[in-house]
Amino acid sequence: MKNLFKGLSILGLIICSVAYGQTIPRSEQEIPVFPGAERNLPEQKQALKDYLETHEGEPIRDIRLSVYTAKVEPSKVCRFYIEKLGAKEGFPEYDDGVNTKPWYEVSYFSERDFEEQWEFDTKIWDGKWLKTAVAKRKQWEPGKWLASAIFEWTVLLDNGDIKRFSIDIIDDSYDTRARIISDKTILTIVSRIEKSEENQDEEEDDRLDEAYEQKIASLSGNPPTAQSLGIPFYPGWNFRPELSAGMSLNEDYEYFVFTTSDGAKKVAAFYEQKLNKKAFDSGFGYILALKGALPVPDEGLTIQENTMVDGHAETVITIQKER
């Protein structure tokens, strides 16, 4: 059923492309670059750094970012991509939860942009001059001049991941202090692959499985000692690296699990005598504090009777240690 939905989504991409009369780019190589725009490597380096910091922790599998400078006003760049992408203004509806149609949104110079700003007796922003300079350009709408625009669309990949594309267009043509204006637009093209929830879960399972196997190998090759545990060994107990590894995958505590055929009461009496401490009977077993206070010590020893291990009942002795 999952594959059927993926197939329908991919078919939807084809239908959308035909309906728009355009080919929707599915890779960064397929996105046209505005004619005459030149790669801006210093801006690109900083933009990538800022992008990664802003989106830190998000499930991004891959990110590609390119920055260009075009020596034209932003409205020309914006119209180029509207035509090339067949983009429609305004956020569109989703197709099976994944937006597949290019859309765009524009921003205009605001009234505040055209106001003067002062810091004490120093003019730090000459908005009146800026309005006079910008007014020489063609209006995007009556009384409005384009300052920036963003284009976005997404593509569902065969493995269930989502590839998200964006094109940012920003006017970078003026310096109000120097009263200089030119035709200069910064163009940032981004493609990023976002992991699907299913793939995130699968990768997390794989990571835990690998960590589990590595922990078993580590504990088997370097089992705990009485010195490392801080308590004497119980006579005849058996160390269980596989159970210890399974409980020790968190970041805060490490657990060392042993089993014995002796009863829990006998084991508790042994450690009460050796540690000179009274065991707490929780009703489900015994607890002795090794560090901190009962009933929830920072480090402790628990003894549980009649626990099924490898198909038969055993007494399980677990030592909890802080990392």
N, C-alpha and C positions, 0 to 999 in steps of 0.2 A: 504493500500500500504506500509506503514511504517513497519508493522509487516511482510509483505512479504519479504522486504529487509533484515530484521533482520533474518528471517528464512533462506534466501539464504546465509547470512554471516556465520551463525552457520553451515550450511551444508558444506560451504567452509572449515571450520575448520576441519571437519571430513575427507574431501577429502585430505586436506594437510597432515593430520596425517597418512593416509594410504599411500600416495605417498612417504612420507619420511620413512615409515616403523617404525615410532616412535610415542609414545604418547606425544603430546605437553602438558606440564603442564598448567593447568587452575587455579591453586591455589598454594600458597607458600608451602603447605604441600606436593604437588606432585613434587616439585623440589628436585632432589637428592642432598645430601650433599656429597662432596668428602670424600671417606673412610678415616677415621682416623683424619679428621679435627675436631678441638675442638672450642667450642663457646668462643669468645673473648669479654667479656662483657664491659671492659673499652673502647676498640676500638668501640664497638657497640654504646655505649652511646654517644660518641663524634661524630661518623658518623651520627647518627640520628639527633643530634643537628645541625650539619653542613648542612645536607640535608634539614631540615625544614627551616633554614635560607635562603638557596639558592633558594628554591622553594616557598618562602612566597608569598601569594597572588594568587597562581595558584589554579584552581578549583579541588583540590584533596579531594576526599571523604574519603579515607582511605589509610594509609601507613603502610607497614610492612617491617622492615629492620633487617637483621641478619648479624653478622660478625663472621667469623671463621678464625682460623689459621691452616694452613696445613704445616707439616714439610717435604715438598718436593719442588722442583723447580717449577716455574709457568707453564712451558711447559707441565708438567704431568697433572696439574689441567686443563689446557686448552684442552688437548686432551681428557680428561675424559668427559668434557661437550660437545665437538664436537660429540662424540660418543653417549652420552646419549640423547642429544637433536636433533640429526640429523641436526645440524646447518650447514649452508652454509656461506662461507666467503663473505663479502660485503653486503651493504644495499640492501635489496630486493625490488621488486615492491609491491605496495599496493593491497590488495584485497578488493574492495568496500570501499576504503578509510581507511581500517584498516589492518595493517600488521599482519599477523597471523603466519608467518613462522620464527622460530628462525634463527638469523644470528649473525655473530661475526666479530670482527675487532681486529687485534693485533698491538702492538707497540713494537719496538725493541730498544735496547740500541743504542744511537746515537754516532757519532764520538766525539761529545763534551763530552759525558759521559766518554769517554776514554782519555780525556785530563786532565792535571794537572791544578788546579786553585789555585791561590795564593791571599792572602790579605797581602799586603806589603811583609814581609819576612816570612810569615807563610803559609804553604801549608794547604789549607782548603779542598781540594779534590784531592785524589790520583787516577786519572783516569787511569794511566798506570798500577798500581797494580790491579785496578778493571778489566781491560781488560784481564790481565793474569789470574785472578781468574775465570772470567766468561767463558773464552775460554776453560776451562776444561769441560764445559757442552756441551750437544749435541746441535748443531745448529738447529734453526727452519728452516732457509733457509741458503744457502751457505753464510758464512760470517756474519750471523745475529743471534743474541740471543734474545729470548723473554724477554721483560721487563714487559709487561702488556697485558691484553686482556679484551674485554667487549662483553657480549652476551646480545641480546635483542629480545623480541617478544611481541606481543600484542594480546589480546583476546577481542572480542566484547561480552559484557554481555547482558542478556535478556532484561534489562531495558534501553539499549542504551548506558550505560556508557562503558568506555574502561578501561580494566585492562592491565597495562603495567608492564612487568617483565624485570629485568636486573640482570646480574651477572658480577661483577667487580673482576678481578684477577690482583693482583699487587705483584711484587717481593719486598719482605721486608727482604732480606737475608744478606745485606752487610753493613759494616761500614768502609769507606775508611780511616778514621783517625786511627782507631785501627787495620786496615787491617785484619778484621774478615769477613768471609763469611760462611754462613750455608744454609741449605735448609729450607726456610721459605717463605710462600706465604700467603698474606691476601686475604680472599675471602669474598666479600660483596654481599648478595642476597637481592634484593629489589622488592617488589610488591606494586604497587600503583593503586588506582582506580581513574580515572579522570572523572569528571562529563561531560556528553554530553551537547552540547549547549541547546538542548531542555529541559533537566532536570535542567540546570542552570536557564533558563527562568521560568520554572514552580516553582522552589524553590524561586526565586526572587518575583514572583507574590504572592506566599503564604506568604512570609515575609511581603510584602507590605499590603496584606489583613489583616494580623494579627495586624500589626502596626496601620492600619486604624481603625480597630475595637477597639483596646486599646485606641487610641487617642479620639475616639468618647465617649467611656466610661469615660475617664478622664475629657474631657471638659463638658460632661453632669453632672457629679458629682461635678465638681469644675469650674463653668463658670466664665468668666472674670468679673472683677469689674471695675468701673470707675477709681479706684486707680491703678489697675494693667495695665490698658490701657493707663492711663495718659491723658484721655480726658473725658468730661462729656458724659453721655448716651443721645442718641437722644430719645425724648419722644415717647413711644409706639413701639419702634423697637423690632424685635424678633431675638434672638440669634440662629444661625444655626450651631450646633456642627458638623453635618455631612459634610457640605461644608467647615467648618474651618479645620476639620481633613484631608480632601482630599487635601487641599492646604498646609498643614503643615508637609508633610512627608519628606521635604528636611532638610538638616543639618544647614542651615544658617538663615532661617527666620521662624517665626510662624505667622499665619494669623488668624484673628478673623472676622467672617462674620456675618453680621446682615442684615435683610430686613425690608422694610417699604413700605406702600402703598403711602406715600407722594412722590412728585416729587423730582428729583435730585436737581433742582434749589433751592427748599425750604430747603432741607437738607444742601446744600452748604452754604446758607445764615445763617443758624443756627450756623454752625461751624466757619464761618468767624467772626461772632459776639462773640462767646464763646472763640475762640482761638486768636482773634485779628490778623488774618492772611488772606491774599487774596488767594482764591482758583484759581488754574490754570485750565483753560478750555482746555482740550486736544482734544476736538472734539468728544470724545467718552464718556466723563464724566468729573468729577472734581477731582483734586488732591490737597491735602494740605500736606505740609511737617511738620512732627512732629520732625524729626531730620535730619540734613543735608539740602541740597539745592534742589530745583526743577530744572529740571523736573523729576529727578530720586533721590529722597531722600533716606537716609539710613533707615528711618522709615517714614511711611506716612499713609494717609487716602484717600481712593478713593471712589467715589460715581458714580455709574452707573445706568442709568435709563432704563426701559423697558427690563430688563433681565428676561428671563423665569426661574421661580422657581416653582417647583411642578405644572407645567401646566398653570401658569398664570404669567403675567408681574408684576415685583416688582422692586423697587429701591434697589440696593445692596450696602451696606456700608461695606468696608473691611479695617481693620486696620492691617498694616504690622509692626511687631516688630522683632528686632534682637534677636537672642537666646543668 
